[in-house]
């Protein structure tokens, strides 16, 4: 595979949002997260995605997250900012705030909570793109918004310049493959996978890059995987992916029946970052809970097996 020609490619982690013991934004820890990711060689930062707890943050907190990440990254990589809201006007309001605070691109889902038709989803993206003078990427995450963004919807929007890319977290690998095939004739349109356990396979199928939540914990590993795929060293890419799959089992540390999948997964990422000395606490937004000492011990063992340093 040749080096991608799209604007957004490589590893673009969805940046976690560290919190203080009293639940406020931990700016110092967030700055360290950005430094950690940049040191890992990432090619972009996705602020206010699912791993950034965007659905739990107030608009004021969201603004502060954007300010910290854009200042800390200092233009070294593009900062994509999630404008994740229920309906079009609310999304446009958040997208305009992101633009004013220095975002390089905006990421939006389909509308949710309201029951939505495909024609309305199409209009939703067109209206956002018309209202905000930034590139717009679609975020396909049906587990959260209950609408699947099919290639038949996305590719015409891409061809008309409405969308600059897609972050696919649908887990529908067949649909992703059809999207990647259809995007081959659309130079500059980015196809990014959020399916962090099969990045090597998605790259082989035509992905331009990945948006892995686990990339917060091990950005170096995902960058090595991406670079191996770009140079066509699929054995090296597979070996790195296999190691990362084993590391991803940190999400099983939470005691079953005591936490949602979101709290278990994101809580594991935060706990791992705390153990690595990047963030100060593993506090989660309510009503989620932080992982406890016993669960933290489990995660520490996974880090050791993956060869990742701890403080």
MORA-V884357 format. One record per helix or strand of 3 or more residues. SS is the DSSP state (A for helix, B for strand). FROM is the first residue (numbers start at 1). LEN is the number of residues. If there is no record, write none. Layout:
ss->(SS & SS)
from->(FROM & FROM)
len->(LEN & LEN)
This chain:
ss->(B & A & B & A & A & A & B & A & B & A & B & A & A & B & A & B & A & A & A & A & A & A)
from->(10 & 27 & 44 & 50 & 54 & 59 & 78 & 88 & 105 & 118 & 135 & 142 & 151 & 165 & 173 & 190 & 199 & 213 & 219 & 234 & 261 & 293)
len->(5 & 13 & 4 & 3 & 3 & 15 & 5 & 13 & 4 & 14 & 6 & 4 & 9 & 4 & 11 & 4 & 6 & 4 & 12 & 19 & 15 & 13)
